[in-house]
């Protein structure tokens, strides 16, 4: 089917007929994969409205992880973060395998971040980190909790980063500052001493180290 579409669309240059072939097959077979293929091609063409209709048609026929993922990614590609999350929530409810669940949580966290819902962002990124460590996400959460003055969580997520990258100055700064705010001065000093000459943090660090002394 994809080959026939390519011949008609790219070689014969009959776009109308090419899409008609896909639509006729999808409607005759009522197969979700056929509707997804049609939706994919319409999305590539730039017809977002029709593409959305056929993605939803595919989803109405079969509610499995692959279809949910395809529809959620379509909404993400069009900056419809809330709609993407609606679909991803339904995907999570299917109890997919861990790899699919991990991807869903990461996408949901990113969607909520773009929606500026930081609390929900943190909730789903934490779910993702409970499955698999990720330095970028862990550092983002450490910074987020630093803003909330949740020093224990800052330590948790900056430590996660430092386990795999012991020289990450951002994580050292965040953890050292959290230790200092918790009056765990020995641990604060151990972290901050390592970055006292850092061009970004050095001045602030040296001031804190003087206060510790």
C-alpha positions in Angstrom: 0.0 0.0 0.0 2.8 2.4 0.9 4.6 1.4 -2.4 1.5 2.1 -4.4 1.0 5.5 -2.7 4.7 6.4 -3.4 4.3 5.5 -7.1 1.1 7.5 -7.5 2.2 10.5 -5.5 5.9 10.8 -6.3 6.3 9.2 -9.7 3.0 9.7 -11.5 2.4 12.9 -9.5 -1.3 12.2 -9.0 -1.7 13.2 -5.4 -5.5 13.0 -5.4 -5.5 9.4 -6.7 -2.7 8.5 -4.3 -4.7 9.6 -1.2 -7.9 8.0 -2.7 -6.1 4.7 -2.7 -5.2 5.0 1.0 -8.6 6.2 1.9 -10.4 3.5 0.0 -8.3 0.8 1.5 -8.7 2.1 5.0 -12.5 2.3 4.7 -12.7 -1.1 3.1 -10.5 -2.9 5.6 -11.5 -0.8 8.6 -7.9 -1.5 9.8 -6.4 0.9 12.3 -3.0 0.6 10.7 -4.4 1.7 7.4 -6.1 4.8 9.0 -2.8 5.6 10.7 -0.9 5.4 7.4 -3.5 7.7 5.8 -3.2 10.1 8.8 0.6 10.0 8.6 0.6 11.0 5.0 -2.0 13.7 5.5 0.1 15.0 8.4 3.2 15.1 6.3 1.2 16.9 3.6 0.2 19.5 6.2 -3.5 18.7 6.3 -3.6 18.6 10.2 -7.4 18.6 10.5 -7.9 15.6 8.3 -4.9 13.8 9.8 -6.4 14.3 13.2 -9.7 12.8 12.1 -8.1 9.7 10.8 -5.8 9.3 13.8 -8.9 9.4 16.0 -10.7 6.9 13.6 -7.8 4.5 14.1 -8.0 4.9 17.9 -11.8 4.3 17.9 -11.1 0.9 16.2 -8.2 -0.2 18.3 -7.0 1.1 21.7 -3.6 -0.4 21.9 -0.2 1.1 22.8 0.9 1.6 19.2 -2.2 3.5 18.3 -2.2 5.6 21.4 1.5 6.5 20.9 0.9 7.5 17.3 -2.1 9.7 18.2 -0.2 11.3 21.1 2.8 12.0 19.0 0.6 13.6 16.4 -0.8 16.0 18.9 2.7 16.8 20.3 3.9 17.5 16.7 1.2 20.1 16.5 1.9 21.7 19.9 -1.4 20.3 21.3 0.2 19.3 24.6 -3.0 18.9 26.6 -4.6 16.7 23.9 -1.4 14.6 23.8 -1.5 14.1 27.5 -5.2 13.0 27.4 -4.2 10.2 25.0 -1.0 9.3 27.0 -3.1 8.9 30.2 -5.2 6.4 28.3 -2.0 4.7 27.1 -0.7 4.3 30.7 -4.1 2.8 31.7 -3.4 -0.1 29.3 -0.6 -1.3 31.6 2.0 -1.3 28.8 5.6 -2.7 29.0 8.1 -0.7 31.0 9.8 0.8 27.9 6.5 2.2 26.6 5.5 3.4 30.1 8.9 5.1 30.5 8.4 6.9 27.2 4.9 7.9 28.1 5.9 9.4 31.4 8.8 11.4 29.8 6.5 12.7 27.2 3.8 13.6 29.7 6.4 15.4 31.8 7.6 17.4 28.8 4.0 18.2 27.8 3.2 19.6 31.2 6.4 21.5 31.2 5.4 23.2 27.9 2.0 23.8 29.5 3.8 25.5 32.4 2.3 23.1 34.9 5.5 22.5 36.8 3.9 20.4 39.6 2.5 17.9 37.1 5.8 18.1 35.1 7.6 17.0 38.3 5.1 14.3 39.1 5.5 12.5 35.7 9.3 13.1 35.4 9.6 11.5 38.9 7.6 8.5 37.7 10.0 8.2 34.7 13.1 8.4 37.0 11.6 5.6 39.1 11.9 3.4 36.0 15.2 4.6 34.6 17.7 7.2 35.6 18.2 10.2 33.3 20.7 12.9 34.1 18.9 15.7 32.2 15.6 15.1 33.8 17.2 14.6 37.3 19.0 17.9 37.0 15.8 19.7 35.9 14.0 18.3 38.9 16.8 19.3 41.2 16.6 22.8 39.9 12.8 22.8 40.2 12.9 21.7 43.8 15.6 24.2 44.6 13.2 26.9 43.6 10.6 25.3 46.0 13.3 25.1 48.8 12.6 21.4 49.0 16.2 20.7 49.9 15.9 16.9 50.5 14.6 16.4 47.0 17.3 18.7 45.6 19.8 16.3 47.2 18.0 13.2 45.9 18.0 14.3 42.2 21.4 16.1 42.1 22.9 12.9 43.7 21.3 10.9 40.9 23.2 13.1 38.4 26.5 12.9 40.3 26.4 9.1 40.4 26.9 9.0 36.6 28.7 12.3 36.2 30.6 13.2 39.4 32.0 16.4 37.8 28.7 18.0 37.0 29.1 21.5 38.4 25.4 22.3 38.2 24.5 19.3 40.3 27.4 20.0 42.8 26.1 23.5 43.2 22.6 22.5 43.8 23.5 19.7 46.2 26.0 21.8 48.1 23.5 24.6 48.5 20.9 22.2 49.7 23.3 20.7 52.3 24.2 24.2 53.4 20.5 25.2 53.8 20.0 22.0 55.9 23.0 23.0 58.0 24.9 19.9 56.9 28.0 22.0 56.6 30.6 19.2 56.2 28.7 17.8 53.2 28.1 21.3 51.8 31.8 22.1 52.1 32.8 18.9 50.4 30.7 19.7 47.3 31.2 23.4 47.1 35.0 23.3 47.5 35.2 21.4 44.3 33.6 24.2 42.4 35.0 27.3 44.2 36.9 28.3 41.1 34.1 27.6 38.7 33.5 30.7 36.4 29.7 30.4 36.8 29.4 29.6 40.5 32.8 30.5 42.0 31.9 33.9 43.6 28.8 32.6 45.2 30.5 29.5 46.4 33.4 31.3 48.0 30.9 33.5 49.9 29.1 30.4 51.2 32.4 28.7 52.2 33.4 31.7 54.2 30.1 31.6 56.0 30.6 27.9 56.8 34.0 28.6 58.3 
